[in-house]
Amino acid sequence: MIPIDLRSDTVTRPALAMREAMFYAEVGDDGYGEDPTVNRLEQLAAELCGKEAGLFVSSGTQGNQIAVMVHAGRGQEVICDYQAHMFNSETGGISALSGAQPCPVMAPDGKLTPELIEPAIRERKMNAPQTALITVENTHNAAGGVYYTPAELGAVHALAAEYGIPVHMDGARVANAAVAQGLPLAELARHADSMQMCLSKGLCAPVGSVLVGSAEFIRQARRYRRLLGGGMRQAGILAAAGIVALETMLPRLADDHRNAGQLAQAIATTRLRIDLERVQTNIVLFDTAPLGVSAAEFIVRLREHGILAGNAYGRNKVRMVTHHDVSAGQIEYTISVIQRLAGEAC
């Protein structure tokens, strides 16, 4: 039996159209700016996001950290949510690479608001670090895939503008946020000075993200990509899959959201604890504590039935992520197994 892999949408495999595009991709040396497929991908992503320019990078983490390197430096501070991927899951990159320090803010639902941000903005004093950047994560992974609305993002951006501070959006799953709200990507990206979006995950490309922003921002970002060893040569082979992702894969994210909603609703009928209001896109977080078992124990039981899930954010939190390679029928099977296991647990 082939396992049903719900650990993450990072496990998606490239679609046939992507493999064909990669095989036939026209390539050149991207180090000289001569790979036409990379150039096309960067232009397409920038246009979809309403920005002047884009930069193809190897991963979302690389895109985020390059953005911080452009916006912030030594003796400066980066405001982020305390559960943010940039703070918790990028190996301390903010301090290690930029020399800046993170300023984590407690946001119960993962979303920063002006009321939470403003007290964290530093006064300009000789002995205090300078607030150089505000970051938001959309959708928010650790909070269960919740998204920012344009109004919420606009309020953060307006506050940042008052203080002359740029905003960077970790948009690893911003495509999910856009599709869930029926919005173009540009409607969300316009409230950030820079943004990275993953082409892998739900969009199914095998590798890469695109960092977008102003032409000057991308000029500086390109230099930092080189510093990090991220300069690629005939990268059009990879960029070709990203083009297919942006041109064809966004609408189908709605299927993943429906599957996640169905899964969450079924979990809510068991003794497992779940916050249905947070299941807004393709991530489902639930708590095994009411069953008297740990997440690790529950995950082992799921694996015995051919289902892979992830242990996330504490002893009792299980994460499941729906994606292109999980069908509606597999979701139904997963529901039947969870309901049985939740009923048997003591």
Secondary structure by P-SEA (a helix, b strand, c coil): cccccccccccccccaaaaaaaaacccccccccccaaaaaaaaaaaaaaccccccccccaaaaaaaaaaacccccbbbbbcccccccccccccccccccbbbbcccccccccccccccccccccccccccccbbbbbccccccccccccaaaaaaaaaaaaaacbbbbbcccaaaaaaaaaccccccccccccccccccccccccccbbbbbccaaaaaaaaaaaaaaccccccaaaaaaaaaaaaacccccaaaaaaaaaaaaaaaaacccccccccccccbbbbbcccccccaaaaaaaaaaacbbbbbcccccbbbbbbcccccaaaaaaaaaaaaaaaaacc
